Amino acid sequence: MANYWKEEYLSKLRSAEEAVREIREGDTVILGHCIAEPKALVDAMVANAQQYHDVEVRHMFSLGGGEYAAPQFKGHLRANPFFVSANVRTSIAEGHGDFTPVFFHEVPKLIREKRIRCDVLMTQVTPPDKNGYCSLGTSVDYTLQALHSARTVIVQVNENLPWTMGNHVHVSEFDYIVEQTEPLYESAPPKIGEIETAIGRYCASLVEDGATLQLGIGAIPDAVVRCLGDRKDLGIHSEMISDGILDLCEKGVITGREKTLDKGEIVVTFLMGTRRLYDFVNHNPVVKVLPVDYVNNPLVIMQQRNMVSINAALKVDLMGQVSAESIGLKQFSGVGGQVDFVRGVAMSENGKAIIAMPSLARKKDGTTVSKIVPYLEEGEAVTTSRNDVDYIVTEYGIARMKGHSLKERAANLIQIAHPDFRDALGQEYERRFHEPWCCGDGGKALELVR
């Protein structure tokens, strides 16, 4: 009886070209997130674009080519993501694409309540096990809810997708199955320089033994974990993980023994890294890939004692307002899970929410600008409000925001700004607060600005 599902599976097999013909006029197509984006299905949809009318394509972070966002498909395919990746940024700036701001943990709820339409889901899954169950692999996040809500579910079965725990779906829940194995998207480990190393050391100084971490991807999170080799019994409850944590796992630093929830387990909602990461999580009972309305839910996060979150920013103004998703009116990315974790960690016992960034940004013309600024630009979105922000870290030190006045915040932030810009920021301080700015340490790194 265990093989009863095989006949149903075979009856649902289609080519990618056949499957995408089920997309109808006016449909909203949601793509599996990040690594789970089904390349074969997206390519077939784009190839069939002229047959569609007013079809909307939605997703969070995407590593694909984003061809559906090209201007020649206007009226046929239109991108409207919840997080802006490089492949759709131009379409939004030019007006033939759109963007929907949303906290990551709320996406499943909005799909469930039909405030975000989901007519068609296209995602990758693993081959079925002996009982006809597949794993969603690298991305469960909103994908599981989309699978339950969609009129039509089209899956690409890819043998390279890792089998992850906590998210099994039976073949009976699929409408069409496309078998196509191909390489997964990979995100190469970033280069870590002196600046990232300095930021990593400051962030790591706030991490105690037994802490539970939320980390993103990139040079700064990887630099942080490089500085945690002497810690004991760290845990992971994070929106995502990348290759950066693997060395700590192998050294026995990450055990999860002190976690309040999901003790002994690494809990995430999606994965992004290299084949090394995908092999690590494959059939690994320690790693649970769960829906984002659990993982990123502030009411869940708050239950983890000693929770530390580390997130990035494009810039921070002298009030402590964090801009992490737009440059002026130009949408650059999205809120993702930053505020989910900042607010959850704020309610956690001994929680620490960190915004970490280099002090400088380099413009296209090669000049540098300060990432600590007097004001945010006109139209720029405030991602983390001045009331939510706590620790700000650059390569020059740590500035604490909570409990501090506007004057104190400005002074603390100027001291961790790049020395080349402190005088100009100090002039703004004097104009705003009607008292002299003292340049303080003259540019030396601060261990902690309290």
Phi, psi and omega per residue, in radians:
M1 nan -0.333 -3.055
A2 -1.118 -0.387 -3.069
N3 -1.739 0.267 -3.081
Y4 -1.055 -0.462 -3.054
W5 -1.317 -0.302 -3.002
K6 -1.109 -0.659 3.127
E7 -1.126 -0.723 3.093
E8 -1.111 -0.730 3.111
Y9 -1.008 -0.864 -3.112
L10 -1.094 -0.601 -3.111
S11 -1.213 -0.337 -3.096
K12 -1.705 -0.051 -3.116
L13 -1.171 2.322 3.103
R14 -2.483 2.854 2.903
S15 -1.355 2.829 3.103
A16 -1.056 -0.685 -3.135
E17 -1.095 -0.694 3.117
E18 -1.210 -0.754 -3.049
A19 -1.097 -0.749 -3.051
V20 -1.290 -0.175 3.038
R21 -1.206 -0.194 3.108
E22 -1.388 -0.144 3.051
I23 -1.268 2.262 -3.044
R24 -1.870 2.917 3.080
E25 -0.994 2.311 3.092
G26 1.367 0.089 -3.114
D27 -1.231 2.692 2.904
T28 -1.855 2.135 3.139
V29 -1.852 2.127 3.067
I30 -1.785 2.285 -3.137
L31 -1.705 2.523 2.978
G32 -0.949 2.553 -2.942
H33 -1.428 2.382 2.905
C34 1.019 -2.055 -3.088
I35 -1.104 -0.460 -3.107
A36 -1.398 -0.030 3.084
E37 -1.027 2.187 -3.040
P38 -1.462 1.703 -3.019
K39 -0.999 -0.776 -3.084
A40 -1.091 -0.692 -3.116
L41 -1.266 -0.705 3.129
V42 -1.137 -0.746 3.115
D43 -1.060 -0.722 3.131
A44 -1.168 -0.658 3.103
M45 -1.113 -0.767 3.131
V46 -1.120 -0.719 3.126
A47 -1.105 -0.445 -3.112
N48 -1.751 0.198 -2.966
A49 -0.973 -0.667 -3.068
Q50 -1.156 -0.266 3.127
Q51 -1.521 -0.159 -3.110
Y52 -1.733 2.757 3.006
H53 -2.349 2.140 3.016
D54 1.017 0.860 3.070
V55 -1.704 2.247 -3.103
E56 -1.767 2.367 3.138
V57 -1.999 2.219 -3.016
R58 -2.295 2.564 -3.124
H59 -3.016 3.011 2.941
M60 -1.630 -2.308 -3.084
F61 -1.132 2.380 -3.096
S62 -2.244 2.345 3.067
L63 -1.806 -0.005 -3.117
G64 -1.336 -3.081 -3.096
G65 -1.328 -0.352 3.120
G66 1.124 0.502 -3.097
E67 -1.048 -0.473 3.133
Y68 -1.115 -0.263 3.137
A69 -1.598 0.034 -3.090
A70 -1.179 2.555 -3.066
P71 -1.084 -0.470 -3.116
Q72 -1.207 -0.214 3.127
F73 -1.711 0.162 3.114
K74 -0.977 2.308 -3.075
G75 1.594 -0.279 3.127
H76 -1.929 -1.000 3.120
L77 -2.220 2.461 -3.119
R78 -2.486 2.250 3.100
A79 -1.428 2.373 3.044
N80 -2.545 1.259 -3.042
P81 -1.365 2.961 3.017
F82 -1.687 -0.161 3.127
F83 -2.629 2.293 -3.022
V84 -1.614 2.052 3.034
S85 -1.691 2.935 -3.101
A86 -1.030 -0.533 -3.043
N87 -1.274 -0.243 3.130
V88 -2.140 0.031 -3.044
R89 -1.083 -0.738 -3.108
T90 -1.147 -0.700 -3.112
S91 -1.086 -0.621 3.122
I92 -1.257 -0.749 3.135
A93 -1.104 -0.580 -3.112
E94 -1.535 -0.132 3.015
G95 1.611 -0.047 3.073
H96 -1.666 0.082 2.952
G97 -2.204 3.034 -3.121
D98 -2.454 3.070 -3.124
F99 -2.531 2.438 3.121
T100 -2.059 1.939 3.082
P101 -1.236 2.378 3.137
V102 -2.887 2.461 2.965
F103 -1.162 2.378 -3.063
F104 -0.971 -0.745 -3.040
H105 -1.197 -0.272 -3.124
E106 -1.586 -0.169 -3.074
V107 -1.030 -0.838 3.121
P108 -1.020 -0.703 3.128
K109 -1.090 -0.752 -3.126
L110 -1.177 -0.591 3.038
I111 -1.183 -0.777 -3.129
R112 -1.067 -0.678 -3.128
E113 -1.485 0.028 3.108
K114 1.157 0.325 3.009
R115 -1.373 -0.430 2.885
I116 -1.963 2.022 -3.110
R117 -1.217 2.559 3.036
C118 -2.491 1.530 3.110
D119 -1.410 -0.706 -3.094
V120 -2.330 2.283 2.962
L121 -1.880 2.316 3.009
M122 -2.183 2.108 -3.101
T123 -2.649 2.986 3.060
Q124 -1.693 2.609 3.021
V125 -2.435 2.889 3.050
T126 -1.378 2.865 2.933
P127 -1.037 2.649 -3.110
P128 -1.227 2.691 3.026
D129 -1.476 -2.995 -3.044
K130 -1.149 -0.298 3.134
N131 -1.801 0.103 3.090
G132 1.510 0.298 3.103
Y133 -1.760 2.432 3.062
C134 -1.957 2.758 3.008
S135 -1.775 2.540 3.038
L136 -1.357 -0.113 2.962
G137 1.238 -1.975 -2.968
T138 -1.472 -0.243 -3.044
S139 -2.513 2.008 3.054
V140 -1.890 -0.844 3.015
D141 0.297 -1.899 3.091
Y142 -1.609 -0.146 -3.012
T143 -1.110 -0.696 -3.117
L144 -1.112 -0.768 3.115
Q145 -1.168 -0.684 3.106
A146 -1.066 -0.676 3.117
L147 -1.071 -0.698 3.139
H148 -1.316 -0.439 -3.045
S149 -1.675 -0.396 -3.004
A150 -1.212 2.568 2.989
R151 -1.188 -0.711 -3.080
T152 -2.272 2.210 3.125
V153 -1.986 2.060 3.120
I154 -2.022 2.141 -3.110
V155 -2.071 2.538 2.994
Q156 -1.806 2.037 3.122
V157 -1.479 2.045 -3.052
N158 -2.185 2.042 -3.101
E159 -1.155 -0.295 3.134
N160 -1.451 -0.200 -3.134
L161 -1.273 2.281 3.130
P162 -1.236 2.571 3.042
W163 -1.490 2.025 3.136
T164 -1.963 2.708 -3.044
M165 -1.520 2.625 3.037
G166 1.682 0.127 -3.016
N167 -2.722 1.280 -3.084
H168 -1.895 2.343 -3.065
V169 -2.220 2.325 -3.084
H170 -1.428 2.592 -3.125
V171 -1.061 -0.340 3.119
S172 -1.161 -0.300 -3.134
E173 -1.537 -0.037 3.117
F174 -1.716 2.549 3.057
D175 -1.651 -0.698 -3.138
Y176 -2.423 2.461 -3.080
I177 -2.169 2.215 3.099
V178 -2.038 2.056 3.126
E179 -1.565 1.939 3.064
Q180 -2.698 1.933 3.113
T181 -1.601 2.272 3.117
E182 -2.676 2.852 -3.119
P183 -1.045 2.533 3.051
L184 -1.385 2.685 2.963
Y185 -1.048 2.499 3.070
E186 -2.271 2.573 3.093
S187 -2.011 1.915 -3.047
A188 -1.122 2.533 3.081
P189 -0.981 2.400 -3.087
P190 -1.334 2.817 3.035
K191 -1.447 2.294 -3.118
I192 -1.913 2.009 -3.137
G193 -1.783 -2.936 -3.100
E194 -1.108 -0.678 -3.105
I195 -1.141 -0.842 -3.137
E196 -1.101 -0.651 3.128
T197 -1.108 -0.739 3.120
A198 -1.116 -0.766 3.101
I199 -1.085 -0.731 3.125
G200 -1.027 -0.719 3.137
R201 -1.120 -0.749 3.139
Y202 -1.121 -0.777 3.118
C203 -1.080 -0.776 -3.111
A204 -1.087 -0.504 3.133
S205 -1.124 -0.314 3.136
L206 -1.629 -0.043 -3.090
V207 -1.737 2.067 -3.134
E208 -1.670 2.843 3.000
D209 -0.943 2.426 3.098
G210 1.450 0.008 -3.140
A211 -1.223 2.686 3.015
T212 -1.888 2.309 -2.961
L213 -1.937 2.523 2.845
Q214 -2.052 2.123 -3.110
L215 -2.241 2.615 3.040
G216 -1.702 -2.649 3.116
I217 -2.077 2.574 3.103
G218 2.292 -3.120 -3.036
A219 -1.144 -0.674 -3.088
I220 -1.210 -0.881 3.080
P221 -0.997 -0.706 3.123
D222 -1.163 -0.623 3.078
A223 -1.141 -0.640 3.104
V224 -1.073 -0.865 -3.067
V225 -1.153 -0.481 3.070
R226 -1.116 -0.407 -3.105
C227 -1.662 0.117 -3.050
L228 -1.925 0.257 -3.064
G229 -1.126 -0.346 -3.130
D230 -1.715 0.063 3.105
R231 -1.397 2.904 -3.129
K232 -2.186 2.431 2.958
D233 0.938 0.829 3.012
L234 -1.308 2.693 3.090
G235 -2.148 2.881 3.104
I236 -2.218 2.114 2.920
H237 -2.370 1.695 -2.886
S238 -2.464 2.579 3.040
E239 -0.925 -0.719 3.125
M240 -2.669 2.891 2.969
I241 -2.320 2.786 3.061
S242 -2.310 -2.972 -3.079
D243 -1.052 -0.364 -3.031
G244 -0.973 -0.541 -3.070
I245 -1.476 -0.178 -2.957
L246 -1.121 -0.697 3.129
D247 -1.097 -0.682 3.116
L248 -1.152 -0.624 3.075
C249 -1.124 -0.775 -3.117
E250 -1.173 -0.525 3.122
K251 -1.415 -0.143 -3.110
G252 1.429 0.240 3.101
V253 -1.308 -0.694 3.111
I254 -1.616 1.897 3.130
T255 -2.140 -0.454 -3.095
G256 1.235 0.208 -3.085
R257 -1.141 -0.509 -3.082
E258 -1.668 0.060 3.140
K259 -1.132 2.531 3.085
T260 -1.380 -0.759 3.070
L261 -1.926 2.647 3.057
D262 0.908 0.845 -3.088
K263 -1.001 2.314 3.103
G264 1.407 0.029 -3.081
E265 -2.032 2.570 2.968
I266 -1.623 2.015 -3.054
V267 -1.958 2.171 3.123
V268 -2.474 2.984 3.063
T269 -1.972 -0.345 2.968
F270 -2.714 2.934 -3.067
L271 -2.252 2.549 3.047
M272 -2.674 2.091 -3.139
G273 -3.064 -2.460 -3.134
T274 -1.898 -3.138 3.121
R275 -1.018 -0.535 3.113
R276 -1.032 -0.745 3.112
L277 -1.158 -0.787 -3.088
Y278 -1.120 -0.622 3.077
D279 -1.207 -0.639 3.137
F280 -1.093 -0.738 -3.063
V281 -1.457 -0.274 -3.054
N282 -1.093 2.027 3.140
H283 0.994 0.461 3.130
N284 -1.561 1.963 -3.067
P285 -1.189 -0.248 -3.134
V286 -1.364 -0.482 -3.053
V287 -1.691 2.149 3.092
K288 -2.010 2.173 3.084
V289 -1.864 1.927 -2.916
L290 -2.161 2.898 -3.132
P291 -1.050 2.597 -3.067
V292 -1.222 -0.428 3.116
D293 -1.309 -0.067 2.902
Y294 -1.755 -0.973 -3.006
V295 -1.075 -0.774 -3.070
N296 -1.674 0.055 -3.115
N297 -1.210 2.079 -3.124
P298 -0.963 -0.527 3.135
L299 -1.255 -0.382 3.013
V300 -1.464 -0.826 -3.111
I301 -0.994 -0.691 -3.088
M302 -1.088 -0.347 -3.108
Q303 -1.403 -0.204 3.080
Q304 -1.465 2.016 3.039
R305 -1.203 2.631 3.087
N306 0.973 0.724 -3.137
M307 -1.444 2.275 3.119
V308 -2.164 2.148 3.081
S309 -1.967 2.466 3.127
I310 -2.249 2.029 -3.107
N311 -2.279 2.926 -3.027
A312 -1.875 2.988 3.111
A313 -2.603 2.679 2.988
L314 -1.436 -0.676 3.084
K315 -2.870 2.869 3.100
V316 -2.374 2.334 3.109
D317 -1.601 3.062 -3.006
L318 -1.232 -0.156 3.011
M319 -1.548 -0.193 -3.085
G320 1.705 0.115 3.097
Q321 -1.247 2.311 -3.064
V322 -1.819 2.154 3.014
S323 -1.833 2.049 -3.082
A324 -2.252 0.107 -3.010
E325 -2.417 -0.195 3.120
S326 -2.516 2.728 3.043
I327 -2.084 1.792 -2.940
G328 1.064 -2.292 3.129
L329 -1.509 -0.083 -3.107
K330 -1.453 2.062 3.137
Q331 -1.284 2.143 -3.054
F332 -1.822 -0.676 -3.134
S333 -2.610 -2.033 3.118
G334 -3.004 3.059 -3.123
V335 -1.247 -0.503 -3.095
G336 0.930 -2.305 -3.129
G337 -1.850 0.189 -3.061
Q338 -0.984 -0.914 -3.068
V339 -1.282 -0.553 3.037
D340 -0.909 -0.841 -3.085
F341 -1.388 -0.653 3.108
V342 -1.006 -0.752 -3.101
R343 -1.342 -0.651 3.081
G344 -1.125 -0.765 -3.134
V345 -1.139 -0.614 3.123
A346 -1.055 -0.515 3.138
M347 -1.641 -0.046 3.133
S348 -1.402 2.551 3.054
E349 -1.153 2.077 -3.123
N350 1.098 0.537 3.128
G351 -1.341 2.620 3.137
K352 -2.388 2.037 3.123
A353 -1.818 2.071 -3.029
I354 -1.990 2.315 2.926
I355 -1.886 2.060 -3.041
A356 -2.088 2.393 -3.119
M357 -2.834 2.667 2.969
P358 -1.127 2.740 -3.116
S359 -1.314 -0.332 -3.089
L360 -2.158 2.665 2.959
A361 -2.140 2.520 3.133
R362 -1.770 2.226 3.120
K363 -1.448 2.945 -3.113
K364 -1.049 -0.524 -3.115
D365 -1.468 0.068 3.084
G366 1.641 -0.223 3.098
T367 -1.328 2.786 -3.140
T368 -1.961 2.615 3.096
V369 -2.309 2.672 3.118
S370 -1.290 2.443 3.044
K371 -1.562 -0.163 2.925
I372 -1.755 2.061 -2.943
V373 -2.234 2.737 3.087
P374 -1.080 -0.819 -3.101
Y375 -2.398 2.672 2.933
L376 -1.306 2.711 -3.131
E377 -1.193 2.790 3.087
E378 -1.023 2.267 3.101
G379 1.462 -0.061 -3.070
E380 -1.300 2.339 -3.112
A381 -1.303 2.403 2.972
V382 -1.544 1.996 -3.104
T383 -1.425 -1.036 3.068
T384 -1.907 2.123 -3.030
S385 -1.257 2.864 3.123
R386 -1.145 -0.351 3.108
N387 -1.432 -0.397 -3.134
D388 -1.605 -0.519 -2.979
V389 -1.162 2.537 3.136
D390 -2.200 -1.473 -3.122
Y391 -1.648 2.314 2.965
I392 -2.001 2.281 -3.094
V393 -2.210 2.299 2.913
T394 -2.201 -3.068 3.105
E395 -1.203 -0.115 -3.141
Y396 -1.787 0.025 3.063
G397 2.459 -2.899 -3.049
I398 -2.130 2.268 3.068
A399 -2.073 2.241 3.127
R400 -1.638 2.326 -3.095
M401 -1.786 -0.772 -3.018
K402 -1.106 2.378 3.134
G403 1.474 0.000 -3.089
H404 -1.897 2.554 3.122
S405 -1.247 2.957 3.086
L406 -1.040 -0.701 3.137
K407 -1.121 -0.794 -3.139
E408 -1.151 -0.682 3.120
R409 -1.073 -0.825 -3.126
A410 -1.051 -0.776 3.137
A411 -1.083 -0.778 -3.130
N412 -1.112 -0.726 -3.114
L413 -1.202 -0.672 3.126
I414 -1.073 -0.631 -3.109
Q415 -1.228 -0.325 3.075
I416 -1.884 0.121 3.005
A417 -1.322 2.895 3.085
H418 -1.132 2.410 -3.100
P419 -0.958 -0.533 -3.123
D420 -1.134 -0.337 -3.056
F421 -1.984 0.017 -3.065
R422 -1.201 -0.642 -3.140
D423 -1.096 -0.768 3.141
A424 -1.132 -0.716 3.093
L425 -1.165 -0.628 3.091
G426 -1.108 -0.641 3.071
Q427 -1.099 -0.682 3.077
E428 -1.148 -0.673 3.087
Y429 -1.014 -0.823 -3.115
E430 -1.130 -0.710 3.124
R431 -1.121 -0.667 -3.022
R432 -1.423 -0.657 -2.989
F433 -1.954 0.013 3.003
H434 1.020 0.685 3.030
E435 -2.628 2.717 -3.090
P436 -1.125 2.523 3.022
W437 -1.628 2.246 3.075
C438 -1.706 2.176 -3.061
C439 -1.195 -0.154 2.958
G440 1.180 -2.014 -2.927
D441 -1.462 -0.035 3.108
G442 1.210 0.335 3.036
G443 1.912 -0.025 3.116
K444 -1.325 2.605 -3.132
A445 -1.131 2.452 3.116
L446 -1.795 2.337 3.092
E447 -1.209 -0.744 3.111
L448 -2.804 2.193 3.025
V449 -1.699 2.002 -3.053
R450 -1.708 nan nan
